[in-house]
């Protein structure tokens, strides 16, 4: 059995208000489903690892083959709960340890 290669993305959420991790992930799943359909969304392996509300930084895990798909879907998100929002990819890493080192610098 072949091992799955994963990538970790640090996301910065530009938003005036406060919302929880559920609203964030609903918006991300919705954007991926709109662009690639249910089958494409299932091929991303998207999982929320951490979401810091105060710093507005989220960490997600995806499959390495879906990095470009997820980045495109994140760029298409413009509203969450009818309020303007922008989600930017801060950095991408192969391990979660290296990702947290990059975020802290």
C-alpha positions, -999 to +999 in steps of 0.1 A: +000+000+000+014+034-010+017+061+016-004+092+011+017+124+008+002+154+025+008+191+026-001+216+053-013+251+044-013+281+067-041+304+058-046+340+068-082+352+069-088+389+062-122+396+078-135+425+099-155+404+123-152+371+141-165+337+129-158+301+140-140+272+124-173+257+112-182+288+091-147+288+076-147+251+067-182+254+053-171+282+030-140+263+019-159+231+012-185+251-007-159+268-029-142+235-037-175+219-045-186+247-068-153+246-087-147+208-089-179+191-079-184+165-052-159+141-067-132+167-070-138+178-034-135+143-021-101+140-038-086+169-018-085+152+016-092+185+033-090+186+071-089+215+095-060+211+119-061+244+138-078+277+137-067+306+158-095+331+160-075+360+174-046+358+150-070+347+122-046+319+111-059+285+100-039+253+094-054+227+070-041+194+057-046+183+021-033+157-002-002+168-022-020+164-055-047+188-045-026+219-036-034+238-067-071+229-066-074+241-030-054+273-036-077+282-065-108+274-044-095+296-016-089+325-040-126+323-051-140+328-016-152+364-013-180+362+013-188+343+045-222+349+060-228+377+034-197+397+048-167+403+026-137+381+033-104+372+017-084+340+024-047+340+016-022+311+017+006+322+040+029+291+035+028+255+024+048+227+041+053+190+040+053+186+078+033+203+104+064+210+125+080+229+097+048+248+091+046+260+127+082+271+125+075+292+094+044+308+110+063+318+142+090+336+122 
